[in-house]
Amino acid sequence: MTDKKSKEQSAGQDKEKKFKVGDLAVYPAHGVGEITAIETRVVNGEKHDFYIMKVLENGMVIMIPTWNVASVGLRDIIDAKDVPKVFDVIKNRDSSSSDNQTWNRRYREYMDKIKTGSLYDVAEVFRDLFLLKLNKDLSFGERKLYDTAQALLVKELSTAKKSDEKAILKEIEALFKDKTA
């Protein structure tokens, strides 16, 4: 009963999450962006408020209905204190069983994880594909997913730690060297 209550409370908090102009947020599968405006637009004869978000990685502009934040997965950047937990996901080699699957099944599974918007899921995809590419060539689709996962991971971690992206990438790569050495 308490689980249900806490889920409802956290869902209620998500609904109430308000972003302000200038806030950084994460949009699933697109990454870190800045809320550049909050605008009211008429859609199907009804007025709706939208967050206008510019993705930092590629400059893409996304309109997100303010009332739909929870269902689209718009969230705050992870806290710097949570970065070691993401590194733990990357270091954990026990849960990687994807190499027994066909590449298209792996691709679907990885794409679903990236779409969740969870940095922990993105870290799993990156880890699994990094390890897979050590043993065999990635398919074109897997290579694109690897690049996407790396970009999402590095951008959010560097933003959370207020650090240079190259430094974060070196930290991540060092996690693999520790295990493979």
C-alpha positions in Angstrom: 0.0 0.0 0.0 2.8 2.4 0.8 4.4 1.6 -2.6 1.2 2.7 -4.4 1.0 5.8 -2.3 4.7 6.8 -3.0 4.2 6.1 -6.7 1.2 8.4 -6.7 3.1 11.1 -4.8 6.0 10.9 -7.2 3.6 11.0 -10.2 2.0 14.0 -8.7 5.3 15.7 -8.3 6.1 15.0 -12.0 2.8 16.6 -13.0 3.6 19.7 -11.0 7.1 20.0 -12.2 7.4 23.5 -13.7 10.4 24.6 -15.7 11.4 28.2 -16.1 13.1 29.9 -19.1 16.8 29.2 -18.8 16.4 25.9 -17.1 18.2 22.9 -18.4 16.2 19.7 -18.8 16.5 16.3 -20.5 14.1 15.2 -23.3 14.2 11.4 -23.9 16.3 10.3 -26.9 17.3 13.9 -27.6 19.2 14.8 -24.5 20.0 18.0 -22.7 18.2 21.1 -23.8 17.5 24.6 -22.5 14.0 25.9 -22.0 14.2 29.0 -24.1 10.6 30.2 -23.9 7.1 29.3 -22.5 4.5 30.2 -25.1 0.8 29.9 -25.5 -0.5 28.6 -28.8 -3.9 27.8 -30.1 -4.3 24.1 -31.1 -7.6 22.8 -32.4 -9.3 26.0 -31.1 -7.9 25.6 -27.5 -5.2 27.5 -25.9 -2.2 25.5 -24.5 1.0 26.5 -22.9 4.2 25.0 -24.3 7.8 24.8 -23.2 10.1 25.7 -26.1 13.3 23.7 -25.7 16.5 23.9 -27.7 18.5 20.8 -27.7 22.2 21.7 -26.9 23.7 18.9 -29.0 22.2 19.8 -32.3 20.1 23.0 -31.9 16.8 21.2 -32.6 13.8 23.0 -31.1 11.0 21.0 -29.5 7.6 22.2 -28.3 6.4 20.3 -25.2 3.0 20.9 -23.8 3.4 22.0 -20.2 0.6 19.7 -19.1 2.3 16.7 -20.8 5.7 16.9 -19.2 5.4 13.6 -17.2 4.1 11.5 -20.1 6.8 12.7 -22.6 9.5 12.1 -19.9 10.9 15.7 -19.7 13.0 15.7 -16.5 15.7 17.5 -14.7 19.4 16.7 -15.3 20.7 14.2 -12.8 22.3 15.6 -9.7 26.1 15.6 -9.6 25.9 13.3 -6.6 24.2 10.6 -8.8 27.0 10.5 -11.3 28.8 7.7 -9.5 25.7 5.6 -9.8 25.8 6.0 -13.5 29.4 5.0 -13.5 28.5 1.9 -11.5 26.0 0.9 -14.2 28.8 1.2 -16.8 31.2 -0.8 -14.6 28.7 -3.6 -14.0 29.4 -6.3 -16.5 27.1 -9.0 -15.0 23.8 -7.9 -16.7 25.1 -7.9 -20.3 23.4 -10.8 -22.0 22.5 -9.0 -25.2 25.4 -10.5 -27.3 23.4 -13.8 -27.7 20.5 -11.9 -29.5 20.3 -11.1 -33.1 21.4 -7.5 -34.0 17.8 -6.4 -34.8 16.4 -7.6 -31.5 19.3 -5.9 -29.7 18.6 -2.7 -31.7 14.9 -2.7 -30.7 15.8 -3.4 -27.1 18.4 -0.6 -27.0 16.2 1.9 -28.8 13.4 1.2 -26.2 15.9 1.9 -23.4 17.1 5.1 -25.0 13.5 6.3 -25.4 12.8 5.9 -21.6 14.9 9.0 -21.0 16.6 7.3 -18.0 20.3 8.0 -18.0 20.8 4.7 -16.3 19.2 2.9 -19.3 21.3 5.0 -21.7 24.4 4.0 -19.7 23.4 0.3 -20.0 23.1 0.6 -23.8 26.4 2.4 -24.1 28.1 -0.2 -21.9 26.7 -3.2 -23.8 27.5 -1.7 -27.2 31.0 -0.7 -26.1 31.7 -4.2 -24.9 30.1 -5.7 -28.0 32.3 -3.6 -30.4 35.4 -5.0 -28.6 34.5 -8.5 -30.0 32.9 -7.8 -33.3 31.9 -5.1 -35.7 28.6 -3.3 -34.9 25.9 -3.2 -37.5 25.2 0.3 -39.0 22.1 0.7 -36.7 24.1 -0.4 -33.6 26.9 2.0 -34.5 24.3 4.8 -34.7 22.8 3.8 -31.3 26.3 3.6 -29.8 27.0 7.1 -31.0 23.6 8.4 -29.7 24.0 6.7 -26.3 27.5 8.1 -26.0 26.4 11.7 -26.9 23.4 11.5 -24.5 25.6 10.1 -21.7 28.5 12.5 -22.1 26.4 15.6 -22.5 24.3 15.0 -19.4 27.2 13.9 -17.3 29.3 16.9 -18.3 26.4 19.2 -17.6 25.7 17.6 -14.2 29.4 17.7 -13.2 29.9 21.1 -14.8 32.9 19.5 -16.6 34.3 19.3 -20.1 32.8 16.7 -22.4 36.2 15.3 -23.4 37.2 14.9 -19.7 33.9 13.0 -19.1 34.5 10.7 -22.1 38.0 9.9 -20.8 36.5 9.1 -17.4 34.0 6.7 -19.0 36.6 5.1 -21.2 38.9 4.6 -18.1 36.0 2.6 -16.5 36.4 0.0 -19.3 40.2 0.0 -19.1 40.0 -0.9 -15.4 38.0 -4.0 -16.2 39.8 -5.1 -19.3 43.4 -4.6 -18.1 
